[in-house]
Amino acid sequence: MQFNLTDFANIAQVIGALAVIISLVYVAIQVRHSASEVRAASGNAANLALQNWYLEMGSNAQCSSLFIKGVTSDESLPQDEEFQFMMLLHAAFLAFQNSYFLVSEGTLDSELREAMTAAIHSIKHLPGTGRYWRQRRRYFLKGFAEYVDNIFARQSIDTLDMFRSPEPSAGA
């Protein structure tokens, strides 16, 4: 059997087509792997942002005292303290907004966002939280603000004994 130039050209086209298919499969595998890495990195970054906030609250007595005073106070705090309280809470809400945004972009699982924003649900009934949200709501993305409004509209769960005033003892 003798091959002519047209036969070699046809064989080359078949080999080229197979090479393109193999390349596309390889690229698809790489894209899927890359997307998975992006989702993992997004989840880690979102968790880390809140982890750092919680670490600061738990390890800095001044911050935690101011936060508790701010969320439980019916009235605004003295100006310097109120500003610090608003910035403390705003930092946490920026982290929550980031998780909301990452879910809308498809790089964070909504279950993780719900777990993170459960913190909003647990303090929404406290007067300082409402005071904060009324003052700062307009600084957030419209979709996130509506998401938080929906959290505020849900029935409260009473789980945070740490924000309650201590009960007077029986002997007092």
Long-range contacts (C-beta under 8 A, 24 or more apart in sequence): 38-107, 39-107, 39-108, 39-109, 42-102, 42-107, 42-108, 43-108, 43-109, 43-112, 46-95, 46-98, 46-99, 46-102, 46-108, 46-112, 46-113, 46-116, 47-112, 47-116, 49-95, 49-98, 50-92, 50-95, 50-96, 50-116, 50-119, 53-91, 53-92, 53-95, 57-88, 63-88, 68-162, 68-163, 70-128, 70-132, 71-123, 71-126, 71-127, 71-128, 71-129, 71-163, 72-126, 72-127, 72-128, 72-163, 72-165, 73-127, 73-128, 74-127, 76-131, 85-128, 85-132, 86-132, 86-135, 86-136, 89-128, 89-129, 89-132, 89-136, 90-132, 90-136, 90-139, 92-119, 93-120, 93-132, 93-136, 93-140, 93-148, 96-120, 96-144, 96-148, 97-140, 97-141, 97-144, 100-141, 100-143, 100-144, 100-147, 101-141, 101-144, 104-143, 117-147, 117-148, 117-151, 120-148, 120-151, 120-152, 121-151, 121-154, 121-156, 121-157, 122-157, 122-159, 122-160, 123-160, 123-163, 124-151, 124-152, 124-156, 125-156, 126-163
